[in-house]
Amino acid sequence: MNPNSLSSLQTEEKLYSSTYLFAILLDNKQQIVSANPKLSQELEFAGSKLNGSSLSDYIFPNDFSKYQFLLENTLSQK
């Protein structure tokens, strides 16, 4: 494992356990795989329906479009 991978993993762990920030894990189809406890608490109404649903179900359409634009740009730059 290279040092960058370790740093990235530690950052992900900090985000996932954060009580201040919202964090979600998405698969390549933009489906929610899991959410950190802070987000799960805020979206309590979603309950068990959160996992497996689309990110677009939980944010405004304009915000989702911005997210897709940023994601595509990031992926194209690798």
DSSP file (Angstrom, degrees, kcal/mol; ACC not computed):
  #  RESIDUE AA STRUCTURE BP1 BP2  ACC     N-H-->O    O-->H-N    N-H-->O    O-->H-N    TCO  KAPPA ALPHA  PHI   PSI    X-CA   Y-CA   Z-CA
    1    1 A M              0   0    0      0, 0.0     0, 0.0     0, 0.0     0, 0.0   0.000 360.0 360.0 360.0 129.7    0.0    0.0    0.0
    2    2 A N    >>  -     0   0    0      1,-0.1     4,-1.7     4,-0.0     3,-0.6  -0.465 360.0-109.5 -84.5 160.3    1.5    3.3   -1.0
    3    3 A P  H 3> S+     0   0    0      0, 0.0     4,-2.3     0, 0.0     5,-0.2   0.823 116.9  57.3 -58.3 -34.3    1.5    6.4    1.4
    4    4 A N  H 3> S+     0   0    0      1,-0.2     4,-2.4     2,-0.2     5,-0.2   0.888 105.2  51.0 -65.3 -37.8   -1.1    8.2   -0.7
    5    5 A S  H <> S+     0   0    0     -3,-0.6     4,-2.5     2,-0.2    -1,-0.2   0.906 110.0  49.7 -64.2 -41.6   -3.6    5.3   -0.3
    6    6 A L  H  X S+     0   0    0     -4,-1.7     4,-2.4     2,-0.2    -2,-0.2   0.922 111.5  48.1 -63.7 -44.4   -3.1    5.3    3.4
    7    7 A S  H  X S+     0   0    0     -4,-2.3     4,-2.2     1,-0.2    -2,-0.2   0.908 112.1  49.6 -62.1 -42.9   -3.7    9.1    3.7
    8    8 A S  H  X S+     0   0    0     -4,-2.4     4,-2.4     2,-0.2    -2,-0.2   0.905 110.6  50.2 -62.8 -42.6   -6.8    8.8    1.5
    9    9 A L  H  X S+     0   0    0     -4,-2.5     4,-2.3     1,-0.2    -2,-0.2   0.904 110.2  49.8 -63.4 -42.4   -8.1    5.9    3.7
   10   10 A Q  H  X S+     0   0    0     -4,-2.4     4,-2.2     2,-0.2    -1,-0.2   0.893 110.5  50.5 -64.0 -39.8   -7.6    7.9    6.9
   11   11 A T  H  X S+     0   0    0     -4,-2.2     4,-2.6     2,-0.2    -2,-0.2   0.923 110.3  49.6 -63.1 -44.8   -9.4   10.9    5.3
   12   12 A E  H  X S+     0   0    0     -4,-2.4     4,-2.8     1,-0.2    -2,-0.2   0.908 110.4  50.6 -60.6 -42.2  -12.3    8.7    4.4
   13   13 A E  H  X S+     0   0    0     -4,-2.3     4,-1.7     2,-0.2    -1,-0.2   0.897 110.6  49.3 -63.8 -40.1  -12.5    7.3    7.9
   14   14 A K  H  X S+     0   0    0     -4,-2.2     4,-0.6     2,-0.2    -2,-0.2   0.916 113.1  46.8 -65.5 -42.9  -12.4   10.8    9.4
   15   15 A L  H >< S+     0   0    0     -4,-2.6     3,-0.9     1,-0.2    -2,-0.2   0.928 111.8  51.0 -62.9 -44.2  -15.2   11.9    7.1
   16   16 A Y  H 3< S+     0   0    0     -4,-2.8    22,-0.2     1,-0.3    -1,-0.2   0.824 115.6  40.7 -66.3 -30.6  -17.3    8.9    7.7
   17   17 A S  H 3< S+     0   0    0     -4,-1.7    -1,-0.3    -5,-0.2    -2,-0.2   0.440  87.9 126.9 -96.2   0.7  -17.0    9.2   11.5
   18   18 A S    <<  -     0   0    0     -3,-0.9    20,-0.6    -4,-0.6     5,-0.1  -0.266  43.3-166.5 -63.0 140.0  -17.5   13.0   11.6
   19   19 A T  S    S+     0   0    0     18,-0.1    -1,-0.1    19,-0.1     3,-0.1   0.336  90.4  48.1-102.2   3.8  -20.2   14.5   13.8
   20   20 A Y  S    S+     0   0    0      1,-0.1     2,-0.3    -5,-0.1    -1,-0.1   0.686 106.9  52.7-110.9 -30.0  -19.8   17.8   12.0
   21   21 A L  S    S-     0   0    0     -6,-0.2     2,-0.4     2,-0.0    18,-0.3  -0.783  73.8-125.8-113.7 152.9  -19.9   16.9    8.3
   22   22 A F        +     0   0    0     -2,-0.3     2,-0.4    16,-0.1    -6,-0.1  -0.790  33.4 176.5 -91.3 138.1  -22.2   14.9    6.1
   23   23 A A        -     0   0    0     -2,-0.4    13,-2.8    -7,-0.1     2,-0.3  -0.997   8.5-178.9-144.1 139.1  -20.6   12.1    4.1
   24   24 A I  E     -A   35   0A   0     -2,-0.4     2,-0.5    11,-0.2    11,-0.2  -0.951  21.4-136.8-132.5 155.9  -22.0    9.5    1.8
   25   25 A L  E     -A   34   0A   0      9,-3.0     8,-3.5    -2,-0.3     9,-1.3  -0.968  25.7-169.7-112.3 123.9  -20.5    6.7   -0.1
   26   26 A L  E     -A   32   0A   0     -2,-0.5     6,-0.2     6,-0.2     2,-0.1  -0.822  14.9-135.7-112.2 150.9  -21.8    6.3   -3.7
   27   27 A D    >   -     0   0    0      4,-2.2     3,-1.8    -2,-0.3     6,-0.0  -0.339  45.7 -85.6 -89.4-176.2  -21.3    3.5   -6.2
   28   28 A N  T 3  S+     0   0    0      1,-0.3    -1,-0.0     2,-0.1    -2,-0.0   0.576 128.8  57.1 -71.8  -6.7  -20.5    4.2   -9.8
   29   29 A K  T 3  S-     0   0    0      2,-0.1    -1,-0.3     0, 0.0     3,-0.1   0.207 119.2-107.9-103.4  13.7  -24.3    4.5  -10.6
   30   30 A Q  S <  S+     0   0    0     -3,-1.8    25,-2.2     1,-0.3     2,-0.4   0.746  72.0 145.6  65.0  26.8  -24.7    7.3   -8.0
   31   31 A Q  B     -B   54   0B   0     23,-0.2    -4,-2.2    24,-0.1     2,-0.5  -0.758  56.5-110.0 -91.5 142.1  -26.6    5.0   -5.7
   32   32 A I  E     +A   26   0A   0     21,-3.2    20,-3.8    -2,-0.4    -6,-0.2  -0.592  35.4 175.9 -76.6 122.1  -26.1    5.5   -2.0
   33   33 A V  E     -     0   0A   0     -8,-3.5     2,-0.3    -2,-0.5    -1,-0.2   0.845  67.0 -22.9 -91.3 -43.5  -24.1    2.6   -0.5
   34   34 A S  E     -A   25   0A   0     -9,-1.3    -9,-3.0    16,-0.1    -1,-0.4  -0.983  54.4-144.6-162.0 163.9  -23.9    4.1    3.0
   35   35 A A  E     -A   24   0A   0     -2,-0.3   -11,-0.2   -11,-0.2    16,-0.0  -0.961  28.9-107.2-132.7 149.8  -24.0    7.4    4.9
   36   36 A N     >  -     0   0    0    -13,-2.8     4,-2.5    -2,-0.3     3,-0.4  -0.342  40.7-102.1 -72.8 162.6  -22.2    8.6    8.0
   37   37 A P  H  > S+     0   0    0      0, 0.0     4,-2.2     0, 0.0     5,-0.2   0.826 119.6  57.0 -55.7 -36.1  -24.1    8.8   11.3
   38   38 A K  H  > S+     0   0    0    -20,-0.6     4,-2.0   -17,-0.2     5,-0.1   0.937 111.7  41.3 -62.7 -46.6  -24.5   12.6   11.1
   39   39 A L  H  > S+     0   0    0     -3,-0.4     4,-2.6   -18,-0.3    -1,-0.2   0.915 113.2  53.7 -67.7 -42.3  -26.2   12.4    7.7
   40   40 A S  H  < S+     0   0    0     -4,-2.5     7,-0.2     1,-0.2    -1,-0.2   0.880 109.4  49.7 -58.7 -37.6  -28.3    9.4    8.7
   41   41 A Q  H >< S+     0   0    0     -4,-2.2     3,-1.1    -5,-0.2    -1,-0.2   0.912 111.9  47.0 -67.7 -42.8  -29.5   11.3   11.7
   42   42 A E  H 3< S+     0   0    0     -4,-2.0     3,-0.3     1,-0.3    -2,-0.2   0.849 116.2  44.6 -67.9 -34.4  -30.4   14.4    9.6
   43   43 A L  T >X S+     0   0    0     -4,-2.6     3,-2.2     1,-0.2     4,-0.9  -0.152  72.3 137.4-101.1  38.1  -32.2   12.2    7.1
   44   44 A E  G X4  +     0   0    0     -3,-1.1     3,-0.6     1,-0.3    -1,-0.2   0.815  64.1  65.3 -54.1 -33.4  -33.9   10.2    9.8
   45   45 A F  G 34 S+     0   0    0     -3,-0.3    -1,-0.3     1,-0.2    -2,-0.1   0.780  97.7  56.0 -61.5 -25.8  -37.2   10.3    7.8
   46   46 A A  G X4 S+     0   0    0     -3,-2.2     3,-2.1     1,-0.2    -1,-0.2   0.802  81.5 164.5 -78.2 -28.9  -35.5    8.3    5.0
   47   47 A G  G X<  -     0   0    0     -4,-0.9     3,-1.3    -3,-0.6     4,-0.3  -0.156  68.7  -9.4  51.5-134.2  -34.6    5.5    7.4
   48   48 A S  G 3  S+     0   0    0      1,-0.3     3,-0.3     2,-0.1    -1,-0.3   0.589 124.3  76.8 -73.8  -9.5  -33.5    2.2    5.8
   49   49 A K  G <  S+     0   0    0     -3,-2.1    -1,-0.3     1,-0.2     4,-0.2   0.653  75.8  79.2 -75.0 -13.6  -34.6    3.5    2.4
   50   50 A L  S X  S+     0   0    0     -3,-1.3     3,-1.6    -4,-0.2   -18,-0.3   0.942  78.2  73.6 -61.1 -50.7  -31.5    5.7    2.1
   51   51 A N  T 3  S+     0   0    0     -3,-0.3   -18,-0.2    -4,-0.3     3,-0.1  -0.462 106.1  17.8 -68.0 132.0  -29.1    2.8    1.1
   52   52 A G  T 3  S+     0   0    0    -20,-3.8    -1,-0.2     1,-0.4     2,-0.1   0.294 101.1 111.9  91.7 -10.2  -29.7    1.7   -2.5
   53   53 A S  S <  S-     0   0    0     -3,-1.6   -21,-3.2   -21,-0.2    -1,-0.4  -0.473  74.7 -95.0 -91.9 169.0  -31.5    4.9   -3.4
   54   54 A S  B >   -B   31   0B   0    -23,-0.2     3,-1.7    -2,-0.1     4,-0.3  -0.586  19.0-131.4 -85.1 143.2  -30.2    7.5   -5.8
   55   55 A L  G >> S+     0   0    0    -25,-2.2     3,-2.0     1,-0.3     4,-0.5   0.852 106.8  67.1 -56.5 -35.0  -28.4   10.6   -4.6
   56   56 A S  G 34 S+     0   0    0    -26,-0.3     3,-0.3     1,-0.3    -1,-0.3   0.693  87.8  67.8 -63.4 -18.0  -30.7   12.7   -6.8
   57   57 A D  G <4 S+     0   0    0     -3,-1.7    -1,-0.3     1,-0.2    -2,-0.2   0.680 105.7  40.6 -71.7 -16.5  -33.7   11.7   -4.6
   58   58 A Y  T <4 S+     0   0    0     -3,-2.0     2,-0.3    -4,-0.3    -1,-0.2   0.424 108.8  56.0-117.5  -0.6  -32.3   13.7   -1.8
   59   59 A I  S  < S-     0   0    0     -4,-0.5     5,-0.0    -3,-0.3     0, 0.0  -0.925  89.8 -89.1-131.9 159.8  -30.9   16.9   -3.3
   60   60 A F     >  -     0   0    0     -2,-0.3     4,-2.3     1,-0.1     3,-0.4  -0.324  39.7-116.5 -63.9 145.7  -32.4   19.7   -5.5
   61   61 A P  H  > S+     0   0    0      0, 0.0     4,-2.3     0, 0.0     5,-0.2   0.866 114.8  52.0 -53.1 -41.8  -32.1   19.1   -9.2
   62   62 A N  H  > S+     0   0    0      1,-0.2     4,-2.1     2,-0.2     5,-0.1   0.898 110.2  49.1 -63.3 -39.3  -29.8   22.1   -9.8
   63   63 A D  H  > S+     0   0    0     -3,-0.4     4,-2.5     2,-0.2    -1,-0.2   0.885 109.7  51.4 -66.8 -38.0  -27.5   20.9   -7.0
   64   64 A F  H  X S+     0   0    0     -4,-2.3     4,-2.7     2,-0.2    -2,-0.2   0.897 108.6  51.5 -66.2 -38.7  -27.4   17.4   -8.6
   65   65 A S  H  X S+     0   0    0     -4,-2.3     4,-2.3     2,-0.2    -2,-0.2   0.912 110.6  48.3 -62.5 -42.2  -26.5   18.9  -11.9
   66   66 A K  H  X S+     0   0    0     -4,-2.1     4,-2.6     2,-0.2    -2,-0.2   0.913 111.3  51.0 -63.0 -42.2  -23.7   20.9  -10.3
   67   67 A Y  H  X S+     0   0    0     -4,-2.5     4,-2.8     1,-0.2    -2,-0.2   0.932 110.3  48.5 -60.2 -46.9  -22.5   17.7   -8.6
   68   68 A Q  H  X S+     0   0    0     -4,-2.7     4,-2.8     1,-0.2     5,-0.2   0.904 111.1  50.9 -61.5 -41.5  -22.6   15.7  -11.9
   69   69 A F  H  X S+     0   0    0     -4,-2.3     4,-2.2     2,-0.2    -1,-0.2   0.936 113.2  44.4 -60.7 -48.0  -20.6   18.5  -13.6
   70   70 A L  H  X S+     0   0    0     -4,-2.6     4,-2.4     2,-0.2    -2,-0.2   0.899 114.0  50.3 -64.6 -41.0  -17.9   18.6  -10.9
   71   71 A L  H  X S+     0   0    0     -4,-2.8     4,-2.8    -5,-0.2     5,-0.2   0.937 110.6  48.6 -62.6 -47.3  -17.7   14.8  -10.8
   72   72 A E  H  X S+     0   0    0     -4,-2.8     4,-2.1     1,-0.2    -1,-0.2   0.903 112.7  48.5 -61.5 -41.7  -17.3   14.5  -14.5
   73   73 A N  H  X S+     0   0    0     -4,-2.2     4,-1.2    -5,-0.2    -1,-0.2   0.915 112.5  48.5 -64.0 -42.2  -14.6   17.2  -14.5
   74   74 A T  H  X S+     0   0    0     -4,-2.4     4,-0.9     1,-0.2     3,-0.4   0.925 112.8  47.3 -63.4 -45.4  -12.8   15.5  -11.7
   75   75 A L  H  < S+     0   0    0     -4,-2.8     3,-0.3     1,-0.2    -1,-0.2   0.854 108.0  55.6 -66.5 -34.4  -12.9   12.1  -13.3
   76   76 A S  H  < S+     0   0    0     -4,-2.1    -1,-0.2     1,-0.2    -2,-0.2   0.782 110.9  45.3 -70.0 -24.9  -11.7   13.4  -16.7
   77   77 A Q  H  <        0   0    0     -4,-1.2    -1,-0.2    -3,-0.4    -2,-0.2   0.613 360.0 360.0 -90.3 -14.2   -8.7   14.8  -15.0
   78   78 A K     <        0   0    0     -4,-0.9    -3,-0.1    -3,-0.3    -2,-0.1   0.489 360.0 360.0  47.7 360.0   -8.0   11.7  -13.0
